[in-house]
Every structure is written in structure tokens, then in C-alpha cells.
């Protein structure tokens, strides 16, 4: 199964060949994932990370699966709700640029864990 990583994290871009780098914000990554979901791509990792605190991060990395012939309404709902949640929370909060380097590392580590969980689930299915 082919998968992609949509990210705005240079640390992730430099370590994964299958990354789609977004020169932009956390929200820009969510929007790209939404656009791909509307084209039939699967959303593999949840767009909103491990905790609310990660929403203050300038970085976001999402695993996207293969493009299917049919759009999955669950994936559309998940990404649309993620965008709304992000906008609601960030309406009264600024991105935490001061700790950007730490967020970059945490984003990469969360991605590694997501990739590992995804690969293990594929072994069970196959």
C-alpha cells in the first residue's frame, strides 16, 4: 500500500521520501489533507495529534493512504471536524513559535509512532 506524509515540518521532510511538503501553517497541512480526502485519498493518521497542546505547534504531519475510486465519508468528516476544531481553539490562541524546535521533534516522534502502528495494523490485516 502506498502512503504519503503531508507535512510542514522540515525535520520530517528530510527523513521521509514520500512526504508532500507544505510551505505553510498547521492549518495549511489540514487543508491539503482535506483536499486529498475529497479526491478519494484515505486519512490514515488522525489530523489532530496526541493532545490539545499540540494544536499550538507550528508543525503538523498527517499520513495519507491510497486514492480510492470512492470517497470515504468518515475521512471527510474527520478532516473537516479537525479543521473546525483547530480554528475554534486557535481563534483565541497564538501558535507557540518560541518552542518551535521542540514541537518539530515531538511532531516527528508522533509521526514515527503513527507509522509503526499503521505498519503493525497492516500486518494483521494481511
Secondary structure as UniProt FT lines:
FT   STRAND          4..7
FT   HELIX           10..15
FT   TURN            17..18
FT   STRAND          19..21
FT   HELIX           26..38
FT   TURN            39..40
FT   STRAND          41..43
FT   HELIX           52..56
FT   STRAND          61..67
FT   HELIX           73..90
FT   TURN            91..92
FT   HELIX           97..99
FT   HELIX           100..125
//
